[in-house]
Amino acid sequence: MTLLGRLLKNRRAGGTHTAWNLPNLQGPELLTLTSRQFSDGGSMPLEHCAKHVGGDDRSPHLAWSSPPSGTAQLLLVVEDIDVPTSRPAVHCLALIDPAAGQLEPGALAAKQPGPGVRVLRSTIGRGYHGPAPIKGHGPHRYVFQLFALSAPVDSGPGTTPVDRARPRALLPAITAAVLDRGRLTGVFER
């Protein structure tokens, strides 16, 4: 696998196609998103990485500043922007009750999410999927993006229920106004 990683070293999705850059998810950038496990731009501990790379596949603690008045729902999108594909890989997609204030470690689990958390489909499956970059590919950035929405995501029209929608179809279809947003980036390398 190290050879494959070296061969693909210069192929990276980049940040252009992240949820953060979608026209419908633009808004003020006043939410402060933090974690007890890593600082912005810092290394993610192994426990928050995928099991097949030696981790526990357990989502990290996340906390945020108070969302603005009128926030109906929070949308959390976690993307690997260094995956060697044309678009970032969505590692987690979740809807969160704005009253939650923070998520304890493991709160994004597919089978037993934390209080006020509704996990949706990601590129990989449902729930949180920790970092597992190709060995030798170099550092990968995992961008945790939090959006304060003026209306619940599942309140608008659509043909596919929100729980079954693929991220690349769901994210551009969100019509609720973004009242505020914030992000936090963790890094992991094999």
Buried (B, 14 or more C-beta within 10 A) or exposed (E): EEEEBBEBEEEBBBBEBBBBEBEBBEBEEBBBBBBEBBEBEEEBBBBBBBEEBEBBBBBBBBBBBEBBEEBBBBBBBBBBBBBBBEBBBBBBBBBBBBEBEBBBBBBBBBEEBBEBBBBBBBBBEBBBBBBBBBBBBBEBBBBBBBBBBBBBBBEEEBEEEBEEBBBEEBBEBBEBBBBBBBBBBBBBBB
